Amino acid sequence: MNHYLCTLIPSNLLPEQVEQAADSQALPTVVITAGNANVARGRAHRATGLAVHDVCRIPASDAAKTEAA
């Protein structure tokens, strides 16, 4: 299993504001464990109820740091 950082789109954010918020790293994130990015995207959506803007795989060394926090 891999760890993925999923960037979420808050429901109160207007569509035209999404890219600007993403560029400024102002969107919330959640770490999901899954076999692939598509599964992680679905799990993030189901867990939060929010649309997912982006999914990035976290290297194993960084994932261990995230779990310890």
Secondary structure by P-SEA (a helix, b strand, c coil): ccccbbbbbbccccccaaaaaaaaccbbbbbbbcccaaaaaaaaaaaccccccbbbbbcaaaaaaaaac
